[in-house]
């Protein structure tokens, strides 16, 4: 859906019981933490890995990591999306090593791709994840 120069994507919380959904006077929306998780789970909804990384960078001071941990626990994904979240946080400049370690302690069981249709992916040993090479071009 588009309104003025803004694009909106309507998602439902069918299997999540409304976790991370905030109710305002006239509408409901996802919290910053839920949005960051959803972007990591479905990168195509957010415009791909590069756009998602920029969103993480802009959100770095606006989210609460404790809420991300609570939501990950409530959502109880079978797939280890916390690896993607940790990867994005690391690359975005998030510097709380204790919280990054806590994400790692959730398990690094899957070696997977950060996004679909990546060109020239490279591998992160730290997060056990393949990612587009151009994500690190601006960081080095």
C-alpha positions as CSV (number, residue, x, y, z in Angstrom):
1,X,0.0,0.0,0.0
2,X,1.2,3.5,-0.7
3,X,0.3,6.8,0.9
4,X,1.9,10.0,-0.3
5,X,5.6,9.1,-0.7
6,X,5.4,6.3,1.9
7,X,5.1,2.5,1.3
8,X,3.4,0.3,3.8
9,X,3.4,-3.5,4.0
10,X,0.5,-5.1,5.8
11,X,1.5,-8.2,7.7
12,X,-0.4,-10.3,10.1
13,X,0.7,-11.8,13.4
14,X,-1.3,-15.0,12.8
15,X,1.0,-17.5,14.6
16,X,2.8,-15.1,16.9
17,X,-0.2,-14.1,19.1
18,X,0.4,-10.4,18.6
19,X,4.0,-10.5,20.0
20,X,5.7,-7.2,19.4
21,X,2.6,-5.5,18.2
22,X,1.8,-2.1,19.7
23,X,-1.7,-0.6,19.7
24,X,-2.1,3.1,19.1
25,X,-5.3,5.1,19.2
26,X,-6.6,4.2,15.7
27,X,-4.2,1.4,14.5
28,X,-1.7,-1.2,15.5
29,X,1.9,-1.5,14.3
30,X,5.0,-3.5,15.0
31,X,7.5,-2.4,17.6
32,X,11.0,-1.4,16.4
33,X,12.3,-4.7,17.8
34,X,9.6,-6.8,16.1
35,X,10.3,-4.9,12.8
36,X,14.1,-5.6,13.0
37,X,13.3,-9.3,13.6
38,X,10.8,-9.5,10.8
39,X,13.2,-7.8,8.4
40,X,15.8,-10.4,9.3
41,X,13.4,-13.3,8.8
42,X,11.9,-12.0,5.5
43,X,14.6,-9.8,3.9
44,X,12.6,-9.3,0.7
45,X,9.9,-7.4,2.6
46,X,12.6,-4.8,3.7
47,X,14.2,-4.3,0.3
48,X,17.1,-6.8,0.7
49,X,20.2,-7.1,2.9
50,X,21.7,-3.7,2.1
51,X,18.5,-1.8,2.9
52,X,18.1,-3.8,6.1
53,X,21.6,-3.1,7.2
54,X,20.8,0.7,6.8
55,X,17.7,0.2,8.9
56,X,19.7,-1.5,11.6
57,X,22.2,1.4,11.6
58,X,19.4,4.0,11.9
59,X,17.7,2.0,14.7
60,X,20.8,1.4,16.7
61,X,19.8,3.9,19.5
62,X,16.1,3.3,19.3
63,X,15.6,-0.4,20.2
64,X,16.0,-2.4,23.4
65,X,18.0,-5.5,23.0
66,X,16.1,-7.1,25.9
67,X,12.9,-6.8,23.9
68,X,14.6,-8.5,21.0
69,X,15.5,-11.4,23.3
70,X,12.0,-11.6,24.7
71,X,10.5,-11.6,21.2
72,X,12.8,-14.3,19.9
73,X,11.9,-16.4,22.9
74,X,8.1,-15.9,22.3
75,X,8.3,-16.4,18.6
76,X,10.4,-19.5,19.1
77,X,11.6,-19.9,15.5
78,X,12.8,-23.3,14.4
79,X,15.4,-21.6,12.2
80,X,18.2,-19.7,13.9
81,X,17.3,-16.1,12.7
82,X,19.2,-14.8,15.8
83,X,22.3,-15.4,13.7
84,X,21.1,-12.9,11.1
85,X,20.1,-10.4,13.8
86,X,23.6,-10.7,15.4
87,X,25.2,-10.3,12.0
88,X,23.3,-7.1,11.2
89,X,23.9,-5.7,14.7
90,X,27.6,-6.4,14.5
91,X,27.9,-4.8,11.1
92,X,25.7,-1.8,12.1
93,X,28.1,-0.7,14.8
94,X,26.2,-2.2,17.8
95,X,29.0,-2.6,20.3
96,X,27.6,-4.4,23.4
97,X,29.7,-7.5,23.2
98,X,27.9,-9.2,26.1
99,X,24.6,-9.0,24.1
100,X,26.2,-10.2,20.9
101,X,27.7,-13.1,22.8
102,X,24.3,-13.9,24.2
103,X,23.0,-14.1,20.6
104,X,25.9,-16.5,19.8
105,X,25.1,-18.6,22.8
106,X,21.6,-19.2,21.4
107,X,23.4,-21.5,19.0
108,X,25.2,-21.2,15.7
109,X,23.6,-24.5,14.4
110,X,22.8,-23.4,10.8
111,X,25.0,-22.3,8.1
112,X,22.7,-20.3,5.8
113,X,22.3,-17.3,3.5
114,X,21.3,-13.9,4.7
115,X,19.2,-13.2,1.7
116,X,18.0,-14.8,-1.6
117,X,19.6,-14.3,-5.0
118,X,22.8,-12.8,-3.6
119,X,25.6,-12.1,-6.1
120,X,29.1,-13.1,-5.0
121,X,28.3,-14.0,-1.4
122,X,31.0,-14.4,1.2
123,X,31.0,-16.2,4.5
124,X,31.1,-14.9,8.1
125,X,32.8,-17.4,10.4
126,X,31.6,-15.3,13.3
127,X,27.9,-15.7,12.5
128,X,28.0,-18.8,10.4
129,X,26.2,-17.0,7.6
130,X,26.7,-16.2,3.9
131,X,26.1,-12.5,3.0
132,X,26.4,-10.2,0.0
133,X,30.0,-9.0,-0.4
134,X,28.8,-5.4,-1.0
135,X,27.6,-5.2,2.7
136,X,31.2,-4.8,3.9
137,X,32.4,-2.5,1.2
138,X,31.4,0.6,3.3
139,X,32.7,-0.9,6.5
140,X,36.4,-1.4,5.6
